[in-house]
Amino acid sequence: MYAALFQHIEKFIPLDPSEIDTLESCLTLSNIKKKEHVLKEGQLCNTIYFITKGCMRQYIINSKGSEQTLQFAIENWWITDQLSYHNHVPSHFYIQAVENTDVIAIEKPILESLLIEIPKLERYFRIVSQKSFGAMQMRIKFLFTMSAEERYHHFNDHFPEFVQRVPQYMIASYLDFSAEFMSKIRAGKV
């Protein structure tokens, strides 16, 4: 049940069998139905989610009332609202299942205890956070330096699994243009 998470952790740090047993005893499996939210704006985020099957997204509702996708997460990726989770403040974001999604959830107090009991996990989460932060920096760079058409082709070339799985309007909002503009790009009319 937890094999995907343990394999992911082992890519970065080794765990002893007793540490695996301790970690496993603290994890919760959940199935999130398509379109179901695990977090809404204004709520406190006390959980991080490791996706074992499916896809989720983090988004905001902008001043025009439109959804703006900030992040997608698929198998072997983590998703949470970092600011709300770490600072214990209300969230500015929504986190929603794009597909029926199976997750391993860890509540903040449990994770804090685990990090004390298994110090190696601190290194694992630091590495994962650094990789995630780097990916966010590149996304911002692409938003500032690429045309909408270049962003679409870059995304399509580098993340084809999303193009096949995620509704086009969500990809368009992630790339910061309208679904109509995306249809024109895909039809070669731009």
VENPE-V50121 format. One line per field, one symbol per residue. psi: psi as a letter, one per 40 degrees, with the letter a starting at -180 (. if undefined). Layout:
psi=???
This chain:
psi=dedddddddeddiihiddddddddeeihhihhiheihehiheihheiihhhdhahiihiihaeeeihhhdiihaheiihihdddddefiiieiihihdihhhihihiddddddddddgddddddddddddddddddddddddddeiidddddddddddfddddddhidddddddefiiddddddddefe.
